[in-house]
Amino acid sequence: MNDHSKELSMIYKKLKNEKKRIPYASEFPYRYWAISKYGSWNAFVSHEENSNIKRHQNNYISKEQLIWEIRKIRNQLHYPPHPKDYNRTVTAINRFGTWREFLKAANIQATYLFPERSNSFVTLEEIDHRIKTIAEKHNGEITDHILRQEGFPIATVYNYFGSMKALKKHYHLPK
């Protein structure tokens, strides 16, 4: 009797490639065969992923899924996310070692302003995006008052650029 293992595996891999992530049980057309053979959806996925999935709070989350989620957040923010921007931060750090290693594994470029400080998550990519967004909103005008009003940390300007004049010069903004 054919237990359909090879067919299930091929269909799973095809769906995984299409979705660019581990598929949900509801997306898998033959989930009932998989569940009847392996006992549960999680056991089937664990078998297909060669047990590369760790149990966490009654959920199975692969490294691939974590990477897919953080890339999605990065695309929404337009800069590397901070740990506070992601609801699975502890899981990611447990799997990858540090937040920075997690971003590196996800191929997210993050140029930290203070690389020697492991608890500093401000990046040049974030500053670029936020300053450009604020400048567009205020027709190219940037002042301490406008930055404070927009919730941008003024200390970052002076720590990195040295002065407001240097910031304006860097972004080609009117003086």
Residue, then its C-alpha position, 0 to 999 in steps of 0.5 A: m500500500n502506498d503511504h503517499s510520503k513522497e507525494l506529500s513531500m513534493i507538494y509541501k516543498k512546492l508550496k513552501n517555494e511558492k509561499k517563501r515560508i513554511p505553509y500553514a496547515s490550512e494552505f496545504p491541500y493534503r493536510y489530512w493525509a499528512i496529519s493521519k500519517y504523522g499524527s499532527w501538522n507540526a510533526f509533519v512539518s518537523h519531519e519535512e524540515n529535518s527537525n529544524i523547528k524548535r518548540h516555543q510556547n506550543n508553537y513551532i517556528s522555524k528560523e525561515q519563518l522568523i527571517w520571513e517575518i523580520r524582512k516583512i517588517r523591514n519592508q514596512l518600516h523602510y529601515p532595520p527594525h529594532p527589537k521592540d518592533y518585533n513580537r518574537t524578539v526573544t525567540a529570534i535572539n535565542r535562535f540566532g544569538t543576538w539581535r544583530e546576528f538575526l538581522k545579518a542572517a535575514n540579510i538586512q543591512a544595518t549600519y549602526l551609529f554606535p557599533e561598540r554598544s550592543n544595546s544601541f539599535v539606531t542605524l544610518e538607514e533609519i536616520d536616512h528614512r526618517i529625516k527624508t520623510i520629515a523633510e518631505k512633510h515640511n517642504g525641506e525645512i528641518t529645525d530642532h523644533i520640527l524634529r522634536q515635534e516629529g519625535f526624532p531624537i535630537a541627541t542623535v543629530y548632534n551625536y552623529f552629525g555634530s550640528m544641525k548645519a552638518l545634517k542639512k548639508h548631508y541631506h542637501l537641505p536649505k540652510 
